[in-house]
Amino acid sequence: MTRTTPANGPTNAPANGPAAAPAKALDAEEVVAAFRAAGFGPFTGVPCSYLGPVISCLESRHPDDYLIAANEGEAVAIAAGARLAGRRPVVILQNSGLGNAVNPLTSLCHTLRLPVLLLVTWRGEPGTPDEPQHELMGRITPGLLSAMDIRNELLPDTGELLAERLRAAAAHMDATGLPFAFVVPKGAVAPLPRPPRQPSGDGSALLRSEAIGHVMRLVGDRALVVATTGKTARELERDQDRPGNLYVVGSMGCASSVALGVALHAPSRQVVVLDGDGAALMRLEAMATIGRTAPPNLLHVVFDNGAYESTGGQPTGSAHVDFAAVATACGYRHAADVTTAEGLAQALSRQPAGDGPSLLRVHVAPYSDPGLGRPALPPPASAARFSAEATA
Ligand SMILES: Cc1ncc(C[n+]2csc(CCOP(=O)(O)OP(=O)(O)O)c2C)c(N)n1
């Protein structure tokens, strides 16, 4: 698969070797304009930093045509519905989210012949250094798309070629009723100039890194702590690394379910999950199972910054969700919203360890240290260390 040669069909071979870096970067406005000119829209999906500029452009210029989804599978189903209503929908997703989308792509779009256009980013592209959680999916992305009968090719690197390939994609989708995917490598879309980020508002909002520090101090040394993907895990590792911490670097949204599994099978230990609002929304069903199984030793902390901060700060839509009410309705014994360090301490004193499950939604600023590093500990080492601690 090359940048300018379209794939020949649904069986086009996966790219096994290192791919060349994109020759040029497309401008995000140019990408959005080309898709719209070819009749594509609405757009829905979950962000990846590679497509952050495209999402920002959609949010600012075409807010009625961009819908934030909580989960990539949900986005595919929304797009399928939009197709039924006569539109040519586009789903924006990171390739890690292909896992969430496999079922609706195969058993909904394929079965009902509802063609949706995918813009899939290519984290972990072979030959391009990336984080461990992207290695396997990066290797199999083109092959996985092909295995699902989804014709795929790299996003072209000029506006003219993009317009041409969009016409070809539309013709293919009309002729076959099948989805089509453009795979978006690193650097394919130029970043937007960004003003230096500051803690928002009047500076009184808690920073997530501070809030993590408060929670860790209040839960104590013996607590087992499971941190969600993105900057939450990275901040925890940087500031508070210890054997009882597990950094769930991938599988966005699964940290609370991992914590549930630990809590049910290590009943003598307090288990704390540090979740994000985007991650909690991605797998909101986890709260139903936590509430039903009701492990008394589980504390679920959601750091709500209203954003997918780790991928560039796109909004999550969490302001529309009352997490505490959801948790209570699901069967959690305690749930509270807090905005300050004092509120956090008071809420935890009212939700004693052993009287859970409890939920604490901590409102934090959508900000993190721009110099925040990547996890130093290889994921298998982090898992083995945590497991040894959990079974000690
Ligand atoms: C299935 C999946 N989809 C998308 C991503 C890309 N991604 C990584 S972190 C992140 C944002 C997480 O948002 P949130 O839980 O609110 O935490 P924050 O980044 O705000 O700390 C996203 C979208 C991913 N890793 N996995």
The ligand as a Tripos MOL2 file, in Angstrom:
@<TRIPOS>MOLECULE
LIG
   26    27     1     0     0
SMALL
NO_CHARGES

@<TRIPOS>ATOM
      1 C1        -10.5980    2.5410   21.8280 C.3       1 LIG1
      2 C2         -9.7880    3.8010   21.8390 C.ar      1 LIG1
      3 N1        -10.2700    4.8890   21.2250 N.ar      1 LIG1
      4 C3         -9.5520    6.0440   21.2130 C.ar      1 LIG1
      5 C4         -8.3370    6.1030   21.8370 C.ar      1 LIG1
      6 C5         -7.4990    7.3720   21.8060 C.3       1 LIG1
      7 N2         -7.4490    7.9880   23.1300 N.ar      1 LIG1
      8 C6         -6.4320    7.7710   23.9990 C.ar      1 LIG1
      9 S1         -6.5960    8.5810   25.4260 S.2       1 LIG1
     10 C7         -8.0350    9.2820   24.8840 C.ar      1 LIG1
     11 C8         -8.7750   10.2770   25.7140 C.3       1 LIG1
     12 C9         -9.2730    9.7250   27.0190 C.3       1 LIG1
     13 O1        -10.1650   10.6710   27.5470 O.3       1 LIG1
     14 P1        -10.5070   10.7320   29.0750 P.3       1 LIG1
     15 O2        -10.8130    9.3740   29.5780 O.co2     1 LIG1
     16 O3        -11.5260   11.7730   29.2890 O.co2     1 LIG1
     17 O4         -9.1340   11.1460   29.7580 O.3       1 LIG1
     18 P2         -8.2370   12.4650   29.5430 P.3       1 LIG1
     19 O5         -7.5390   12.2670   28.2590 O.co2     1 LIG1
     20 O6         -9.1350   13.6480   29.5480 O.co2     1 LIG1
     21 O7         -7.3110   12.4040   30.6970 O.co2     1 LIG1
     22 C10        -8.3790    8.8570   23.6020 C.ar      1 LIG1
     23 C11        -9.5650    9.2790   22.8480 C.3       1 LIG1
     24 C12        -7.8830    4.9290   22.4670 C.ar      1 LIG1
     25 N3         -6.7160    4.8750   23.1200 N.pl3     1 LIG1
     26 N4         -8.6250    3.8120   22.4510 N.ar      1 LIG1
@<TRIPOS>BOND
     1     1     2 1
     2     2     3 ar
     3     2    26 ar
     4     3     4 ar
     5     4     5 ar
     6     5     6 1
     7     5    24 ar
     8     6     7 1
     9     7     8 ar
    10     7    22 ar
    11     8     9 ar
    12     9    10 ar
    13    10    11 1
    14    10    22 ar
    15    11    12 1
    16    12    13 1
    17    13    14 1
    18    14    15 2
    19    14    16 1
    20    14    17 1
    21    17    18 1
    22    18    19 2
    23    18    20 1
    24    18    21 1
    25    22    23 1
    26    24    25 1
    27    24    26 ar
@<TRIPOS>SUBSTRUCTURE
     1 LIG1         1 GROUP 0 **** ****
